Amino acid sequence: MVSVGIDFGTTNSILAYFEDDRPRVHIPSTGAGAPQIRSAVVLSNQDARATIGSAALLKRRRGGVRLIDRFKLKIGLVSEAEVAAKTFLDTMIDNFKADRGVPDIESLVITVPDQWLREGGQVSYQSLIRICASLRLPIKKVLSEPVSAVSYVSYELAKAGTPFSGHALVYDHGGGTLDLSLVRVDNTQITTIDGGGVGPGETAPGVGGVDYDAAVLAHLKKLGAVARDLDATAQADWLATFEECKISLGGEIDDALTAYLDFERADDLDQPIFDVHGADIRPSTLVTVFDAAIAPPIEKEIAAFRSKHAQIVGHDAVRIVMVGGFSNFCLVRRLVERTFECSGPADPRFQTGLGKTGRSFAVALGACLYAADETRIFESCPVDLAIWMLDENRQRVLVPLLRRGQPISEDGTPHFPDIGIVAPDRAGLHTTRLQLVINHGANEKELTTEFSAADAMPNLDRAARWRIGALVDEKLCAHIVFETDDHERARQKMSIGDLMVRNRNRTKLQ
């Protein structure tokens, strides 16, 4: 029996395990000698077993197969993505058990973007929890990626005899999302404070590594360096090749970009670094696309987060922990260091002991440490939640239900505000409109969804005074709780993820 952590990524996934008192990254026997497993799956009419990873990409041109790639971004939104996620995780774990010769896994932690705990991400978060339950996986926790990463950093610092106590801001930039998380570190104990960032679809084209790849392709099409009429397969091939080169030639790309920028974008340093199907990739291309499409939303998000937590983030003692695959990209690192006015390589805020490899593997390693009870994490409520409704005087009021950062009730007791609403009869349950608001504070993204009381209270079919509350359970799923205010105290609850799925056509991001 073994404890396992999985960094379930948009582009690549990584599995780590705890053995001989150390966290270790697993290198699959079916891969190319690297721990990264491409988050892709092929479902074949001929093969009884699914193929995942780079082997799945090699099969994409065969007849009778269906490649599903980067499906993580659509979990909770597209049923095919959930089928792919279930198949991928099941196969990944079975392959690991076969490679290691272990009959079973004792404890499993899977990580997700911190964005999935907040705003509309609860739809994807709760969908993944259901997928894990359907596979009967020994899930100890579905954990935030940046929180997992900083727990690994704190563990390694403690092992090295230099334990850290203080605040840490985690900058976690992957293929699909950018997470910013503020935590308190006390040796190997982590307490979450707040999170932010940018999720899929919040900016155009987006800020993840896959969005950058697509923006480079669009730029080259515009210049005529790549044909504008690429079909879907050819475009997928182009993007896959670009991503592979970006990873395998990381050192050469860093050197070329550093020289080009340090010498003020000198023309003689703007030489091709590599080519993708005949299209030269030069420093000027990579910098131009990054500056136009990726840098502005990153700078805006960091500025907003710093402003919100100025008293903590502005303090010299805060550690800035950069993790995630896209954090290894030279332009991302330079931007973050510039935004935080980094004083140079010796700046103590950036001293975490993580090199390039550590930034890539920290999430998976932190997850397996938590699975093995080597670290402790204390989490707070991840969302602000309020609801617009009519009070007893038929006046529309905004009623706060949950506050981000507040302690989570260990016994699952919901919080009820001191206000109730009345549904005079069964018809009133249908006509009483409620509007759920997530993150309703100033300068926050607001996600709203409107529903009738009967949508959430189908079994409360008699006239009653009732009230609305909320809770966050031990899995960090937020729920609205409905309770009748009479001697029987009938109570029902519905997760906000389920509610948003039910009312998806009426859901909008403002």
PyMOL commands that set and color helices and strands:
alter all, ss='L'
color gray80, all
select helices_A, chain A and resi 54-58+71-74+79-100+114-117+119-134+145-159+209-223+232-248+250-262+267-269+283-308+310-313+325-328+330-339+348-350+356-371+426-431+453-456+496-502+504-506
alter helices_A, ss='H'
color red, helices_A
select strands_A, chain A and resi 2-7+12-19+22-25+37-38+40-44+51-52+65-69+105-112+139-144+165-173+178-186+189-198+274-276+279-281+319-323+376-378+385-390+396-402+421-423+433-438+447-452+464-472+478-484+491-495+508-509
alter strands_A, ss='S'
color yellow, strands_A
deselect
rebuild
show_as cartoon
